[in-house]
Every structure is written in structure tokens, then in C-alpha cells.
Amino acid sequence: MPTLIVAATSPGAGKTALTAAVADHLASEERTVAVASAWATSGGTPDTDLRATLGDTAANRPLGVATDSPATVASRVKELASLASPAGQTKIVVIEGKTGDHAANLALAEETDGLVLLVAQTADDILPSANSYGSRLAGVIINSVPRYRTHDVETRIIPDLELANIRVLGWLPEDRRLLAPTLRLVAEHLSAEIILNEQEADRLIDNFLIGGLVLDWGPFYFGSQENVGVVVRGDRPDIQLAALQTDTVRAMVLTKGARPVEYVIYEATQRGVPMVLTDGSTEETTARLEGLQAKVRFDHPEKLARIRELADERLDLDALEAALSQPVTR
């Protein structure tokens, strides 16, 4: 029974996203993949993000909650692997390991006779972390690489790791979709009220634009980015209507506690654009949005679709499958 532990060198490296992406990739008609988390204390519910992203029974991948003990996790792995599946299917268990705790992840890999996939965001801690796993390391993925660092990753970091006999399965660029909050999270963060089209509040907002003194033609300005949330005073129907003329505006945050006029409400309703109302000024609201990123999680099906797209384009997942198909110990 192949087992893969997805570990990370630091918080925020993208461990949950890669766990979901790899599990989703490995699942097929011939293969049942179970997913578990190994980083909670006993009785915790650490798989919230995975459960929200994959669903309870998506593609026959039942989720499991594990405890800190490697032996307990191993027992849960066996339980997951024994779940009923069509005859002849291969069973794989993908476990989200503990961030930075390489000793615990290695113990879990040895307990389950599994392999470790290491996710890193910075280069400095890759080599010592990778060396912690020895022959149980399936490979390394460098995640969320900013545009200005791609040359360094390709010409220096990856060649240096390969010279050290560490397999690099590829790297993924920083991506706004994976960092995007939902409008519901925006409203909670601002202590604001969703006043229109609340059924659309779970849509992702990739970019925010301020509806202030816009020197360009309004629809051109608001159409300059994808999946836009517009922050605009509630008493500026001219700017609001200009924003509603584009197909890229996904939501509006209305400031100063001013409710929109009926014509704006009609247009927003027709286009399915949700609106949030906050008492703060546009400047105050924009400043508060700067602290939102720390609350954003990997918990949305559209994020899974995006990480799968990036992984399929840029990662050598065939090499990972090949490693899982071979016994680790002989």
C-alpha cells in the first residue's frame, strides 16, 4: 500500500494545496486515494481545509483525522486503506504531514513504510530539510516563486539541489488565485454586512481596485484586472455603474455606510454582483484589507482546480507516481 507524506519546511509553504493537488492527480478509475492529516492534537479537526476543498467523498477519497502519534497515524492509515473499493484497485494514502517537524514526519514514513514529498518556499532550508529524510525523500517542490526569482530558481537553486542528489520535481509560480479571499471572508474581516446577492459571497476575489478619482474611462479601468473587488464610496453611483459595465467585477465593497441607489441595486442584481456595506471610509477600508492575507486559506474548489492546472503543467508527477509504485524497503 503506497503511502505519501507531504511535508513542508515552513508555515505557508503550500503543504495543504499540494496535498490536495497530488491526491486529486493520483485518484483515477483504477486507483482509490485516501487523504489524512497528521498535524492535529488528539480530538482536533485538522482536515478542515482539505475537507472543504476535496469534499467528503470526492473521487472516492475519504478524509481522515489523525493524531500526533506516528503509531496512531499508521493505524488510521491502515483503516483508510481497508475501506471498501472496487476489486483490483490500487490504494494510495496521502498524508498531510507536520510543518517543520522532520523527525515526526520521518517517524511516520518509517511507521507506514512511506515516502516524503517536501514542499518549500525558500531555498535556504531545503537542503538540510531534504537530507533529514534520506532515501525516503520522493522529491522536492519549490512553491509560490515570485516572478523576479524564477531565473535564480532555474539557474542556481535547482542545479545546486540536483548536484546534492536531491530530486526536484519542479517549481510553481506565485499565483493570485491561490491567494484570493472569498467575499464572505472579506466581509467578516471588515465586520461588514453583505446587503445584496449573498448567495454569491463565496466567490473568490483575485484583485481589488479603488473606485476613486479615475482618469481613465471607467469600464476600461475596472476591466484592467481579472476577478475584481471594487472598493468605492456608497454614495458614488456614477463610479459603481461604470464598474458594473465590465465582466471582470465580481463584487463591490461600499464604504461610509451609504447604501446604493435603487438603479445601482437593479444593475447589480441583474449581473449577480454581490455588495458589502461597511461604515469605514475608502481609505480606512483599503488599509484594513492589507491585513486580510493572513486569514486566507486553501479551502475552495476553484483553488484546487488552479493548483491542479499548475501542477500538471509544471511538476514531474510521473516521477512521483513511479517512486510510489516501487517498494521503499526491500
Number of C-alpha atoms within 10 A of each C-alpha: 15 21 23 29 28 27 29 30 25 17 12 17 21 22 25 25 24 25 25 26 22 23 24 20 15 21 19 14 11 13 18 23 27 25 26 26 26 28 24 17 13 13 9 12 16 20 21 15 17 25 21 13 21 22 16 14 11 14 17 18 24 20 24 22 22 27 20 17 17 20 14 16 23 21 15 18 24 14 11 21 22 10 13 9 14 10 7 8 13 18 20 24 26 26 32 29 30 23 21 15 15 21 12 18 27 24 16 27 24 17 15 22 18 25 28 29 26 28 28 27 23 16 13 11 13 21 14 10 20 25 15 14 21 12 13 22 23 27 20 26 24 24 21 20 17 12 10 8 10 15 10 10 18 13 10 11 18 21 14 14 17 11 9 11 10 21 17 20 21 19 24 19 15 14 17 14 19 23 19 21 24 20 25 20 16 24 18 13 14 20 13 19 18 22 14 19 17 16 12 17 22 14 18 25 23 19 19 21 19 19 24 13 8 11 7 9 9 20 18 13 17 27 18 13 15 17 20 23 28 25 23 25 28 24 16 18 17 11 21 24 17 16 28 24 17 18 14 18 26 27 29 29 28 31 25 17 17 14 19 19 12 10 11 17 21 12 15 22 14 10 16 16 21 25 27 27 24 22 18 17 17 21 13 12 19 19 11 14 13 9 10 16 12 9 11 14 18 23 20 21 14 15 22 22 16 16 21 21 12 16 21 15 12 14 18 16 17 12 15 18 15 10 18 18 13 10 12 17 9 4
